[in-house]
Amino acid sequence: MKTRTILCLISILALFACSKNKDTAAPAPTEATASAANAPIQEHPMIPADTSPPPAFDENRAMQYVKEIVAFGPRPIGSENHKKVENYILSHLKGDQVENDIFSIDTSEGKFPVHNIIARFPGKRDGIIVIASHYDTNYWLRNINYVGANDGASSSALLLEIANQLRGKPNDGYSVWLLWDDAEESMKPEWDDNESLYGVRHLAEKWQADGTLKKMQAFILEDMIGDADLDIDRDSQSTPWLEDLIYAAASRLGFQSHFFARTIPVTDDHIPFVQRGVPSADLIDFTYGYNNVFWHTDQDTVDKLSPKSLEIVGKVTLETVRLLDKR
């Protein structure tokens, strides 16, 4: 999963290279956020002054969703557990406008079914904001009890809680589509761009053909966002103004110290949309344990996560949606 350039994190030479690529134009967060949830809303140069309250988000309920997804065990495509997680997500979307985008893929490991799940929450403005997360786990780690608590479960649970916050509420802004995309992980032991990101590549092509892409105001990807030591990286392949808006949202809520201290390139679910000109951003914490020791190992477990991290990313995402509506 993710670009192989990220492997610079596990070698001294590449760590140096990453440091040379830091975006010095982005302000490094410095303020502590121990009491950020109760801090007053802060003004930011990118945001018109207003008195809107911070968005609601139930981090404990989101954390419970994480635990329930992880309890299914490894969920690579084609597995029984994968199907169980599909049904679990759909069970929480009953009554919502849901599209099941189902197709099959031929890979070096055989033929597999793929199931993208899209929940639509209509708005009054003409436009769409997509918030996405993959829910599968790595196919090559299926036999080591790799449950992907952070890598897939945390972001998928986050979207379920965002759905709770959107459901049944009037929306004068853009429509919000929540996407649980499938077959994100590579079918090769090492990342292979041609054998990964199947779900989003399919949707990007489909939405380009039917005109949906022209209506998309933003594509916001959530990935590996539950780490108890939360440090969201700034992705140099994402759309700069949208990343700036996310940082403005984090600053307004007092969470800026968790965002964009480092800039790195990330190949992730957003790339097919970046390539087609859709404003896109990847919210990802790629320092999951020292030198990423928990990523793609059987140590990616719930005890490494924090409800507070889910709250921070959830509220910043919802605040970013509000700011997009105000642009």
RORODREN-315348 format. One record per residue: residue in three letters; x, y, z of N, C-alpha, C in turn. Coordinates in steps of 0.05 Angstrom, whole numbers, padded with zeros to 5 digits, always signed. Layout:
N
ALAXYZXYZXYZ;...
END
This chain:
327
MET+00016-00024+00000+00000+00000+00000+00017+00025+00000;LYS+00009+00046-00012+00023+00072-00013+00048+00071-00030;THR+00058+00094-00038+00080+00095-00056+00105+00083-00044;ARG+00121+00070-00062+00145+00058-00052+00166+00079-00045;THR+00162+00104-00053+00181+00125-00044+00179+00129-00014;ILE+00157+00120-00002+00155+00123+00026+00174+00104+00041;LEU+00184+00085+00027+00203+00067+00040+00229+00082+00049;CYS+00231+00107+00040+00253+00124+00050+00252+00126+00080;LEU+00229+00122+00092+00226+00124+00120+00242+00103+00135;ILE+00249+00082+00122+00262+00060+00137+00292+00057+00129;SER+00303+00078+00117+00332+00078+00113+00343+00106+00118;ILE+00367+00107+00128+00379+00133+00135+00382+00150+00111;LEU+00391+00139+00089+00395+00155+00065+00368+00167+00056;ALA+00347+00150+00055+00322+00160+00045+00310+00179+00065;LEU+00314+00176+00091+00305+00196+00110+00316+00223+00104;PHE+00342+00223+00097+00355+00249+00089+00341+00261+00065;ALA+00335+00243+00045+00322+00253+00021+00295+00264+00027;CYS+00280+00251+00044+00254+00262+00051+00256+00289+00064;SER+00276+00293+00081+00279+00318+00095+00285+00340+00075;LYS+00299+00334+00054+00306+00353+00033+00281+00362+00018;ASN+00260+00345+00019+00236+00351+00003+00214+00365+00020;LYS+00220+00372+00045+00200+00385+00061+00191+00411+00049;ASP+00165+00416+00052+00153+00441+00041+00156+00462+00062;THR+00177+00479+00060+00182+00499+00080+00162+00521+00079;ALA+00146+00523+00058+00126+00544+00057+00103+00538+00075;ALA+00098+00513+00082+00077+00505+00100+00085+00510+00128;PRO+00070+00525+00144+00078+00530+00172+00079+00505+00189;ALA+00100+00501+00203+00103+00478+00220+00086+00483+00245;PRO+00068+00464+00252+00051+00467+00276+00068+00467+00301;THR+00061+00485+00319+00077+00488+00344+00060+00488+00369;GLU+00034+00492+00367+00018+00496+00391+00008+00469+00402;ALA+00009+00466+00428-00001+00442+00441-00031+00440+00438;THR-00041+00416+00437-00070+00412+00433-00083+00395+00455;ALA-00071+00394+00478-00082+00377+00499-00111+00384+00506;SER-00118+00410+00504-00145+00418+00510-00158+00430+00485;ALA-00150+00421+00462-00159+00433+00437-00189+00429+00433;ALA-00200+00407+00443-00229+00402+00439-00245+00424+00452;ASN-00235+00437+00474-00250+00457+00488-00239+00485+00482;ALA-00220+00487+00464-00208+00513+00458-00227+00530+00441;PRO-00225+00556+00443-00242+00573+00426-00235+00571+00397;ILE-00255+00575+00380-00250+00574+00351-00231+00596+00344;GLN-00211+00590+00328-00191+00610+00321-00195+00620+00292;GLU-00190+00645+00287-00191+00656+00261-00167+00648+00245;HIS-00170+00646+00219-00148+00638+00201-00150+00655+00176;PRO-00127+00663+00164-00129+00680+00140-00145+00669+00117;MET-00147+00642+00115-00162+00631+00092-00192+00629+00098;ILE-00200+00635+00122-00227+00630+00130-00241+00657+00137;PRO-00264+00663+00124-00279+00687+00132-00288+00684+00161;ALA-00286+00705+00176-00294+00704+00204-00323+00696+00207;ASP-00329+00677+00224-00356+00670+00230-00357+00658+00258;THR-00381+00652+00267-00385+00642+00294-00395+00613+00294;SER-00390+00599+00272-00400+00572+00270-00387+00554+00292;PRO-00402+00537+00305-00390+00519+00325-00374+00498+00312;PRO-00356+00485+00327-00341+00462+00315-00360+00439+00308;PRO-00353+00424+00288-00370+00401+00281-00372+00380+00303;ALA-00394+00366+00303-00397+00344+00322-00384+00319+00311;PHE-00374+00302+00329-00363+00276+00322-00360+00259+00347;ASP-00371+00235+00346-00370+00217+00369-00346+00198+00366;GLU-00324+00205+00378-00299+00190+00375-00301+00162+00388;ASN-00317+00160+00410-00319+00134+00423-00335+00114+00406;ARG-00356+00125+00393-00371+00107+00375-00354+00099+00351;ALA-00338+00118+00341-00320+00112+00318-00300+00090+00327;MET-00290+00092+00351-00271+00073+00360-00284+00045+00363;GLN-00309+00045+00371-00323+00019+00373-00326+00007+00345;TYR-00331+00023+00325-00332+00013+00298-00305+00000+00290;VAL-00283+00014+00297-00257+00003+00291-00254-00025+00303;LYS-00261-00028+00328-00258-00053+00342-00275-00075+00329;GLU-00299-00068+00320-00317-00087+00308-00307-00096+00280;ILE-00295-00078+00265-00283-00085+00239-00259-00103+00243;VAL-00242-00096+00262-00218-00112+00267-00225-00140+00277;ALA-00247-00142+00291-00256-00168+00302-00261-00189+00280;PHE-00266-00180+00256-00270-00199+00234-00244-00212+00226;GLY-00222-00200+00233-00196-00211+00226-00186-00201+00199;PRO-00166-00213+00187-00156-00204+00160-00179-00204+00140;ARG-00179-00184+00122-00201-00181+00103-00191-00175+00075;PRO-00173-00192+00064-00164-00188+00037-00186-00194+00017;ILE-00185-00183-00007-00206-00188-00026-00208-00218-00032;GLY-00233-00226-00036-00239-00254-00042-00243-00271-00017;SER-00239-00260+00007-00241-00276+00031-00269-00274+00043;GLU-00275-00293+00061-00301-00293+00075-00302-00268+00093;ASN-00280-00261+00106-00280-00238+00124-00285-00212+00109;HIS-00275-00211+00084-00279-00187+00067-00309-00184+00063;LYS-00323-00206+00057-00352-00204+00053-00366-00196+00078;LYS-00356-00205+00101-00369-00198+00126-00366-00168+00131;VAL-00343-00156+00124-00340-00127+00128-00357-00112+00109;GLU-00360-00121+00084-00379-00109+00065-00406-00107+00078;ASN-00416-00129+00088-00443-00130+00100-00444-00113+00125;TYR-00423-00112+00140-00422-00095+00164-00426-00065+00157;ILE-00410-00056+00137-00413-00028+00128-00441-00023+00118;LEU-00451-00040+00102-00478-00036+00090-00500-00036+00112;SER-00496-00052+00133-00515-00053+00155-00518-00026+00169;HIS-00496-00010+00169-00496+00016+00182-00507+00038+00164;LEU-00513+00031+00139-00522+00051+00119-00551+00046+00111;LYS-00565+00029+00126-00593+00024+00119-00609+00049+00120;GLY-00625+00054+00099-00641+00079+00098-00627+00101+00083;ASP-00600+00099+00079-00585+00119+00064-00586+00112+00034;GLN-00579+00132+00017-00577+00128-00011-00550+00113-00016;VAL-00551+00088-00023-00527+00072-00026-00525+00061-00054;GLU-00501+00064-00066-00495+00051-00092-00474+00029-00087;ASN-00479+00006-00097-00460-00016-00096-00447-00019-00124;ASP-00422-00011-00125-00407-00013-00150-00391-00038-00150;ILE-00401-00059-00164-00390-00086-00163-00379-00094-00190;PHE-00355-00104-00191-00343-00114-00215-00322-00134-00208;SER-00308-00145-00228-00287-00165-00222-00261-00157-00235;ILE-00239-00167-00224-00213-00160-00235-00197-00185-00240;ASP-00180-00184-00260-00161-00206-00266-00133-00196-00256;THR-00121-00211-00238-00095-00203-00227-00075-00226-00230;SER-00051-00220-00222-00030-00242-00223-00037-00264-00203;GLU-00055-00259-00184-00062-00279-00165-00089-00292-00171;GLY-00101-00285-00194-00126-00296-00202-00148-00275-00205;LYS-00172-00284-00207-00195-00266-00211-00210-00262-00184;PHE-00217-00236-00179-00229-00229-00153-00253-00210-00158;PRO-00273-00213-00140-00295-00193-00141-00286-00168-00126;VAL-00295-00145-00135-00289-00119-00122-00316-00105-00117;HIS-00318-00093-00093-00343-00081-00085-00338-00053-00073;ASN-00342-00032-00088-00342-00005-00078-00369+00002-00066;ILE-00369+00015-00043-00394+00022-00030-00395+00053-00029;ILE-00416+00065-00040-00419+00094-00040-00445+00102-00026;ALA-00443+00118-00005-00467+00128+00009-00469+00158+00002;ARG-00492+00167-00008-00496+00194-00017-00514+00210+00002;PHE-00505+00233+00009-00520+00251+00026-00524+00277+00011;PRO-00548+00281-00001-00553+00303-00019-00551+00330-00006;GLY-00541+00349-00022-00541+00377-00014-00556+00394-00034;LYS-00559+00420-00028-00574+00438-00046-00556+00451-00067;ARG-00530+00452-00062-00512+00463-00082-00505+00443-00104;ASP-00499+00453-00127-00493+00435-00150-00463+00428-00148;GLY-00457+00405-00137-00430+00396-00134-00428+00374-00114;ILE-00405+00359-00115-00402+00335-00098-00375+00337-00084;ILE-00374+00330-00059-00350+00326-00044-00349+00296-00037;VAL-00327+00283-00045-00324+00254-00039-00304+00251-00016;ILE-00311+00235+00004-00293+00228+00026-00290+00197+00024;ALA-00265+00188+00023-00260+00160+00017-00242+00146+00037;SER-00245+00119+00038-00227+00102+00053-00228+00074+00041;HIS-00206+00061+00039-00206+00032+00031-00212+00015+00056;TYR-00223-00009+00051-00230-00026+00074-00218-00054+00072;ASP-00204-00060+00051-00191-00086+00049-00164-00085+00063;THR-00154-00109+00069-00126-00111+00080-00108-00125+00060;ASN-00083-00123+00065-00062-00133+00046-00065-00162+00040;TYR-00067-00169+00015-00071-00197+00007-00048-00215+00015;TRP-00023-00204+00014+00001-00220+00020+00005-00225+00050;LEU-00010-00211+00066-00007-00214+00095-00031-00230+00107;ARG-00046-00243+00090-00071-00256+00099-00066-00278+00118;ASN-00042-00290+00119-00037-00313+00135-00022-00307+00161;ILE-00018-00281+00167-00003-00274+00192-00021-00259+00212;ASN-00047-00262+00208-00066-00248+00226-00062-00217+00225;TYR-00058-00208+00201-00056-00179+00196-00084-00167+00195;VAL-00092-00152+00216-00120-00142+00218-00123-00113+00209;GLY-00101-00099+00204-00103-00072+00193-00120-00053+00210;ALA-00114-00051+00236-00130-00034+00253-00128-00005+00244;ASN-00103+00004+00239-00099+00031+00229-00103+00033+00199;ASP-00092+00014+00185-00091+00014+00156-00116+00002+00144;GLY-00137+00018+00144-00162+00009+00133-00185+00010+00152;ALA-00182-00001+00176-00204-00002+00195-00209+00026+00207;SER-00188+00040+00214-00192+00066+00227-00207+00086+00209;SER-00199+00087+00184-00211+00105+00165-00239+00096+00157;SER-00243+00070+00154-00270+00060+00148-00289+00066+00170;ALA-00280+00063+00195-00297+00070+00218-00303+00100+00219;LEU-00282+00115+00212-00286+00144+00212-00309+00152+00193;LEU-00310+00140+00169-00331+00146+00150-00358+00138+00161;LEU-00360+00116+00176-00385+00108+00187-00395+00129+00207;GLU-00377+00140+00223-00385+00161+00242-00392+00187+00227;ILE-00377+00193+00206-00384+00217+00190-00413+00213+00178;ALA-00419+00189+00170-00446+00184+00160-00467+00190+00182;ASN-00461+00183+00207-00479+00189+00229-00483+00219+00232;GLN-00462+00234+00228-00464+00263+00231-00479+00276+00207;LEU-00478+00264+00184-00492+00275+00161-00521+00266+00159;ARG-00527+00243+00169-00553+00231+00165-00576+00247+00178;GLY-00596+00253+00162-00621+00265+00172-00618+00295+00177;LYS-00596+00307+00170-00592+00336+00176-00594+00352+00150;PRO-00606+00376+00151-00608+00392+00126-00580+00400+00117;ASN-00576+00400+00091-00551+00406+00079-00555+00427+00057;ASP-00547+00452+00062-00549+00473+00042-00525+00474+00024;GLY-00505+00458+00030-00480+00458+00014-00480+00437-00007;TYR-00455+00429-00014-00451+00408-00034-00461+00381-00024;SER-00468+00364-00042-00474+00336-00035-00448+00323-00025;VAL-00450+00306-00005-00426+00291+00005-00430+00262-00001;TRP-00411+00250-00014-00411+00221-00020-00389+00208-00003;LEU-00396+00188+00012-00377+00173+00027-00370+00147+00011;LEU-00345+00143+00006-00336+00120-00010-00319+00101+00006;TRP-00328+00076+00009-00311+00055+00019-00301+00040-00005;ASP-00276+00046-00014-00266+00034-00038-00251+00008-00033;ASP-00252-00010-00052-00242-00037-00049-00218-00042-00066;ALA-00203-00064-00059-00180-00073-00075-00159-00051-00078;GLU-00154-00037-00056-00134-00017-00056-00106-00029-00054;GLU-00103-00049-00037-00077-00061-00032-00066-00075-00057;SER-00040-00075-00060-00027-00087-00083-00029-00118-00082;MET-00033-00129-00106-00033-00158-00108-00005-00170-00110;LYS+00015-00154-00109+00043-00163-00110+00055-00159-00082;PRO+00076-00174-00075+00088-00171-00048+00099-00143-00045;GLU+00110-00131-00066+00118-00103-00066+00098-00088-00082;TRP+00095-00062-00075+00075-00046-00088+00078-00046-00118;ASP+00056-00049-00133+00056-00049-00162+00032-00031-00170;ASP+00038-00009-00183+00017+00010-00191-00004-00003-00208;ASN+00003-00023-00224-00015-00036-00242-00032-00057-00229;GLU-00025-00065-00204-00040-00085-00190-00048-00076-00163;SER-00059-00051-00162-00068-00039-00138-00089-00017-00145;LEU-00101-00006-00125-00120+00016-00129-00142+00009-00149;TYR-00150-00016-00150-00170-00025-00170-00196-00011-00167;GLY-00206-00008-00142-00232+00004-00138-00234+00033-00146;VAL-00214+00049-00138-00215+00077-00145-00208+00082-00175;ARG-00191+00065-00186-00185+00069-00215-00211+00063-00231;HIS-00226+00043-00223-00251+00037-00237-00271+00060-00234;LEU-00273+00071-00210-00293+00092-00206-00284+00118-00220;ALA-00258+00124-00220-00249+00148-00233-00256+00147-00263;GLU-00252+00123-00275-00258+00120-00303-00289+00122-00308;LYS-00304+00109-00290-00333+00109-00293-00344+00137-00289;TRP-00335+00152-00269-00345+00178-00264-00336+00199-00285;GLN-00313+00194-00297-00305+00211-00319-00323+00207-00343;ALA-00330+00182-00348-00347+00176-00371-00376+00186-00368;ASP-00386+00186-00344-00414+00194-00340-00417+00224-00331;GLY-00395+00238-00329-00396+00267-00323-00395+00274-00294;THR-00393+00253-00276-00392+00259-00248-00367+00274-00240;LEU-00345+00269-00252-00320+00282-00245-00322+00312-00247;LYS-00337+00322-00267-00340+00351-00271-00354+00364-00247;LYS-00370+00349-00232-00385+00360-00210-00369+00358-00184;MET-00347+00343-00184-00332+00339-00159-00316+00363-00151;GLN-00323+00374-00128-00309+00397-00117-00283+00389-00102;ALA-00283+00365-00091-00260+00355-00077-00262+00325-00072;PHE-00239+00312-00071-00237+00284-00064-00218+00283-00040;ILE-00229+00276-00016-00213+00275+00009-00210+00246+00017;LEU-00185+00238+00018-00179+00210+00025-00170+00208+00054;GLU-00181+00189+00069-00173+00183+00096-00158+00156+00096;ASP-00134+00156+00108-00118+00131+00108-00098+00131+00131;MET-00099+00111+00147-00081+00109+00170-00083+00133+00188;ILE-00107+00138+00198-00112+00163+00213-00118+00158+00243;GLY-00114+00134+00252-00121+00128+00280-00098+00127+00299;ASP-00073+00130+00289-00049+00128+00305-00051+00146+00330;ALA-00045+00134+00354-00047+00149+00379-00028+00173+00379;ASP-00006+00170+00365+00013+00193+00362+00009+00205+00334;LEU-00012+00221+00332-00022+00230+00306-00005+00252+00294;ASP+00005+00247+00270+00021+00266+00255+00013+00263+00226;ILE-00007+00278+00217-00016+00277+00189+00005+00290+00171;ASP+00014+00275+00151+00034+00286+00132+00020+00303+00111;ARG+00035+00322+00101+00026+00337+00077+00036+00322+00053;ASP+00018+00316+00035+00024+00300+00011+00031+00319-00012;SER+00055+00316-00023+00063+00334-00044+00049+00328-00071;GLN+00035+00305-00073+00020+00299-00097-00009+00308-00095;SER-00018+00317-00072-00045+00327-00069-00047+00356-00080;THR-00071+00366-00082-00077+00393-00092-00069+00413-00070;PRO-00050+00431-00076-00040+00449-00055-00061+00466-00041;TRP-00080+00477-00056-00099+00495-00043-00118+00479-00025;LEU-00124+00454-00032-00141+00437-00015-00126+00429+00011;GLU-00101+00423+00008-00085+00417+00032-00084+00442+00050;ASP-00081+00465+00038-00081+00490+00053-00107+00494+00068;LEU-00129+00488+00055-00155+00491+00067-00159+00471+00090;ILE-00148+00447+00088-00149+00428+00110-00133+00438+00133;TYR-00110+00450+00128-00094+00461+00150-00108+00484+00163;ALA-00122+00500+00147-00138+00522+00158-00160+00512+00176;ALA-00173+00490+00167-00194+00477+00184-00182+00467+00210;ALA-00159+00454+00208-00146+00444+00233-00138+00467+00251;SER-00129+00489+00240-00121+00512+00256-00145+00525+00269;ARG-00167+00526+00255-00191+00538+00267-00201+00522+00291;LEU-00197+00496+00290-00206+00479+00312-00184+00475+00333;GLY-00160+00486+00329-00139+00483+00349-00124+00457+00347;PHE-00125+00443+00324-00112+00417+00320-00088+00419+00302;GLN-00078+00443+00296-00057+00446+00275-00031+00432+00282;SER-00026+00427+00307+00000+00414+00314+00001+00385+00305;HIS-00022+00374+00296-00023+00346+00286-00021+00345+00256;PHE-00017+00367+00243-00019+00368+00214+00006+00381+00201;PHE+00017+00367+00181+00034+00378+00161+00061+00388+00171;ALA+00072+00375+00191+00100+00382+00200+00120+00372+00179;ARG+00112+00353+00163+00130+00341+00143+00115+00338+00117;THR+00129+00342+00094+00117+00338+00068+00131+00315+00054;ILE+00115+00296+00044+00125+00272+00029+00106+00266+00006;PRO+00116+00252-00014+00098+00243-00036+00085+00217-00029;VAL+00059+00215-00033+00044+00190-00027+00027+00181-00051;THR+00031+00157-00060+00014+00145-00080-00008+00129-00065;ASP-00032+00138-00068-00054+00127-00052-00080+00128-00068;ASP-00102+00123-00055-00128+00122-00069-00136+00147-00084;HIS-00124+00170-00077-00131+00195-00090-00119+00199-00118;ILE-00098+00184-00124-00082+00189-00148-00098+00188-00174;PRO-00116+00168-00177-00131+00168-00202-00148+00193-00206;PHE-00155+00206-00184-00171+00231-00186-00153+00255-00191;VAL-00129+00255-00178-00109+00275-00183-00103+00276-00213;GLN-00099+00252-00224-00091+00250-00252-00113+00261-00271;ARG-00137+00262-00261-00159+00272-00278-00168+00300-00271;GLY-00151+00314-00255-00156+00342-00249-00176+00348-00227;VAL-00184+00328-00211-00202+00332-00189-00185+00342-00165;PRO-00193+00365-00152-00179+00374-00128-00179+00351-00107;SER-00156+00342-00099-00154+00319-00082-00134+00322-00059;ALA-00139+00309-00037-00121+00310-00014-00122+00284+00001;ASP-00098+00276+00010-00094+00251+00025-00088+00257+00054;LEU-00105+00250+00072-00100+00253+00101-00088+00226+00110;ILE-00062+00226+00115-00048+00201+00122-00026+00207+00142;ASP-00024+00189+00162-00002+00190+00182+00017+00167+00176;PHE+00040+00174+00163+00058+00153+00155+00081+00148+00175;THR+00078+00158+00199+00098+00152+00220+00084+00135+00241;TYR+00075+00111+00232+00060+00093+00249+00080+00076+00265;GLY+00088+00085+00288+00109+00071+00303+00136+00081+00293;TYR+00157+00078+00308+00184+00087+00300+00192+00074+00274;ASN+00198+00092+00254+00205+00082+00227+00183+00064+00216;ASN+00158+00070+00223+00135+00056+00212+00135+00026+00218;VAL+00143+00018+00242+00146-00010+00248+00120-00025+00250;PHE+00098-00011+00253+00072-00024+00256+00058-00028+00229;TRP+00067-00013+00208+00053-00014+00183+00058-00040+00168;HIS+00036-00053+00159+00037-00078+00145+00051-00100+00162;THR+00046-00100+00188+00055-00122+00205+00032-00130+00223;ASP+00035-00153+00237+00014-00162+00255+00012-00144+00280;GLN+00029-00123+00281+00028-00105+00304+00009-00082+00298;ASP-00004-00081+00275-00024-00060+00269-00050-00068+00282;THR-00051-00063+00308-00073-00071+00325-00086-00048+00339;VAL-00110-00052+00351-00126-00031+00362-00112-00016+00385;ASP-00095-00030+00400-00082-00017+00422-00063+00005+00414;LYS-00056+00007+00388-00039+00029+00379-00054+00054+00371;LEU-00081+00052+00373-00098+00074+00363-00110+00090+00386;SER-00122+00112+00380-00134+00130+00400-00160+00142+00390;PRO-00181+00142+00406-00206+00156+00399-00201+00186+00393;LYS-00181+00197+00408-00175+00226+00404-00166+00231+00375;SER-00150+00213+00364-00140+00217+00337-00164+00215+00317;LEU-00182+00197+00322-00206+00195+00305-00222+00221+00307;GLU-00224+00232+00331-00239+00257+00335-00226+00279+00319;ILE-00200+00282+00321-00185+00303+00308-00190+00302+00278;VAL-00185+00279+00266-00188+00276+00237-00217+00279+00228;GLY-00235+00268+00244-00263+00270+00237-00273+00298+00237;LYS-00266+00313+00258-00275+00341+00260-00262+00359+00239;VAL-00236+00354+00233-00223+00370+00213-00234+00364+00185;THR-00241+00339+00180-00254+00332+00155-00281+00346+00151;LEU-00297+00345+00172-00323+00358+00170-00321+00388+00169;GLU-00301+00399+00183-00297+00428+00181-00287+00436+00153;THR-00271+00419+00140-00262+00424+00113-00286+00424+00094;VAL-00304+00405+00098-00329+00405+00081-00344+00431+00085;ARG-00346+00440+00109-00360+00466+00114-00346+00489+00100;LEU-00320+00489+00101-00305+00511+00088-00307+00509+00058;LEU-00308+00485+00047-00312+00482+00018-00339+00493+00010;ASP-00359+00489+00027-00386+00500+00022-00386+00530+00022;LYS-00368+00542+00037-00367+00571+00039-00351+00585+00017;ARG-00335+00569+00003-00317+00581-00018-00334+00593-00040;
END
